Amino acid sequence: MQCTSAEFAKLRAANGIRRSSGRMGMCLDSALAEALNAALKRELLHGTGKRRWRDEFEARTDIFRWIARYNHHRRHSAIGNVPPGVYEDRLARMTALAA
């Protein structure tokens, strides 16, 4: 398994990334991260055909922009196919009306 290889462990440690602490074989532990990574690959890497960046800054900038769009503008099926900002605004208004 790639996630438990010695090389991957060294790379993780060198970049300050902690491993998940879930039990072995527990798929729910990493399902959200796997879904996010799949969307990133599908939409940013495969969707644009861009596979290489000139430097780390360009890669980080593109990924930051994608994450900002994913979190604030992209429609999410789990919340009624609206962007998270719209969903949170509606929830805040409904909460205020209920109070």
Buried (B, 14 or more C-beta within 10 A) or exposed (E): EEEEEEEBEEEEEEEEEEEEEEEEEEEEBEEEEEEEEEBBEEBBBEEEEEEEEEEEEEBEEBBEEBEEEBEEEBEBEEBEEBBBEBBEEEEEEEEEEEE
